Amino acid sequence: MSTIAKLLARKQALMERLESDPGPNEREEIERLLAKVETALNLLQPGDAAAPS
């Protein structure tokens, strides 16, 4: 599995956790992790990070 595929899978898992209505502390942690994943995707896919392949 490629790095981008792993990051997209991680992003999906985090989004699913957000949908499960976590508490405020867990939500903050999930959002922090999502920001890291987004940054990594932006670095790997300049100009096309928002559009999953």
SULURQUI-V484425 format. One record per pair of residues at least 12 apart in sequence whose C-alpha atoms are under 8 Angstrom apart, sorted by the first residue. I is the first residue (numbers start at 1). J is the second residue. Records with the same first field share a line. If there is no record, write none. Layout:
I->J / J
This chain:
4->41 / 44
7->37 / 40 / 41
8->52
10->37
11->34 / 37
14->30 / 33 / 34
17->30
18->30
